[in-house]
Amino acid sequence: MRASQILVELLFVGFALGGASQDQKPMSSSVRPRVFEVVSIKPNKQGTAGGIQGLPNGERYVNTTLDILVKDAYGIYSENRVLGMPSWAQSERYDVEVRVDADTANEWTALSNKERLKQEQPMLQAMLVDRCKLQAHLEEKVLPVYDLVVAKGGLKIKEAAPGEEFGGRFSVGELTGRAMPVENLLFSLPSDGRQIVDKTGLGDKKFDFHLKWTPEDHIEAGDSGPSLFTALEEQLGVKLVSSEARVNVLVVDHMERPSPN
């Protein structure tokens, strides 16, 4: 699968859940989080278009690999920050749907995206433990990262109007954000497997923007257009700077193919 196609699948995760909560700790055996009332995991053999849809009472993953669910459950998406993932979990395709009970879904209507995600991630971990016998732990390592900073020419994105609804549209090499905080931008950008660290100082401010660039694999194929680094500086007024930092790495100790429904 092309790297740009993988990026699009991961972008579905961020927009469906309203942004990725970073580095969710593995569930302790003494902690019993809420569990999904309905869990369906079925092999996808039709080759339908992949994606993830956020539901009022859960999530629907279509034609996805289970490594994406693991990354979603822990909020770690950079390839170099996930070790020990079985090869089958990166290649075999599944349709997955998880739903909560009516009372929980009603409670979620009063939560922000971040608050709901804090509840959902331990539930996804518990589901993976139950259905895939997942065992995983976090380790801290010094790894290359990118710092996102404001470029010398200053910001070129517009702050969203108060009350504007969060949303986004994306395709390979193109991203449009509406009322999007920098946190979501960090998650949405391809980064050669590196974590992107927010050094902009923009906090929780929300912005409207449109970003268009030529993905690396398209440049290699001869397509013209600005690279991501150039597009960020010219179109948004921010830039990625190479750096190093101590970051959490998710180590998958054991994972089995999902048990039948």
QUIRA-V533990 format. One record per residue. N is the residue number from 1. NEAR is the number of other C-alpha atoms within 8 Angstrom. Layout:
BEGIN
n | near
N | NEAR
N | NEAR
END
This chain:
BEGIN
n | near
1 | 4
2 | 6
3 | 7
4 | 10
5 | 9
6 | 9
7 | 10
8 | 11
9 | 12
10 | 11
11 | 11
12 | 11
13 | 12
14 | 13
15 | 10
16 | 11
17 | 10
18 | 9
19 | 13
20 | 13
21 | 10
22 | 7
23 | 8
24 | 11
25 | 7
26 | 10
27 | 8
28 | 5
29 | 5
30 | 4
31 | 6
32 | 5
33 | 7
34 | 7
35 | 8
36 | 11
37 | 8
38 | 8
39 | 11
40 | 9
41 | 11
42 | 9
43 | 8
44 | 10
45 | 5
46 | 4
47 | 6
48 | 7
49 | 6
50 | 9
51 | 10
52 | 12
53 | 9
54 | 9
55 | 7
56 | 7
57 | 11
58 | 11
59 | 12
60 | 12
61 | 13
62 | 12
63 | 13
64 | 13
65 | 12
66 | 11
67 | 9
68 | 10
69 | 9
70 | 11
71 | 11
72 | 12
73 | 13
74 | 14
75 | 12
76 | 13
77 | 10
78 | 11
79 | 7
80 | 8
81 | 12
82 | 14
83 | 9
84 | 7
85 | 11
86 | 7
87 | 6
88 | 6
89 | 11
90 | 10
91 | 7
92 | 10
93 | 11
94 | 14
95 | 14
96 | 11
97 | 12
98 | 12
99 | 11
100 | 12
101 | 9
102 | 7
103 | 6
104 | 9
105 | 12
106 | 8
107 | 8
108 | 10
109 | 7
110 | 6
111 | 9
112 | 6
113 | 9
114 | 10
115 | 8
116 | 10
117 | 11
118 | 9
119 | 9
120 | 9
121 | 13
122 | 14
123 | 13
124 | 11
125 | 13
126 | 11
127 | 12
128 | 11
129 | 10
130 | 8
131 | 9
132 | 12
133 | 10
134 | 13
135 | 9
136 | 10
137 | 10
138 | 10
139 | 8
140 | 8
141 | 8
142 | 8
143 | 9
144 | 10
145 | 12
146 | 14
147 | 12
148 | 14
149 | 11
150 | 11
151 | 10
152 | 5
153 | 5
154 | 8
155 | 9
156 | 7
157 | 10
158 | 7
159 | 9
160 | 11
161 | 6
162 | 4
163 | 4
164 | 8
165 | 6
166 | 8
167 | 9
168 | 10
169 | 7
170 | 10
171 | 7
172 | 9
173 | 10
174 | 10
175 | 11
176 | 11
177 | 13
178 | 14
179 | 14
180 | 14
181 | 11
182 | 13
183 | 10
184 | 12
185 | 9
186 | 11
187 | 11
188 | 9
189 | 6
190 | 6
191 | 9
192 | 5
193 | 9
194 | 13
195 | 9
196 | 11
197 | 9
198 | 11
199 | 8
200 | 9
201 | 5
202 | 6
203 | 7
204 | 7
205 | 8
206 | 11
207 | 14
208 | 13
209 | 10
210 | 9
211 | 11
212 | 9
213 | 11
214 | 13
215 | 11
216 | 7
217 | 9
218 | 9
219 | 11
220 | 7
221 | 6
222 | 6
223 | 8
224 | 6
225 | 7
226 | 9
227 | 10
228 | 10
229 | 9
230 | 8
231 | 13
232 | 12
233 | 11
234 | 7
235 | 10
236 | 12
237 | 15
238 | 13
239 | 11
240 | 9
241 | 8
242 | 8
243 | 8
244 | 9
245 | 8
246 | 8
247 | 8
248 | 10
249 | 13
250 | 12
251 | 12
252 | 13
253 | 9
254 | 8
255 | 11
256 | 7
257 | 6
258 | 7
259 | 6
260 | 5
261 | 6
END
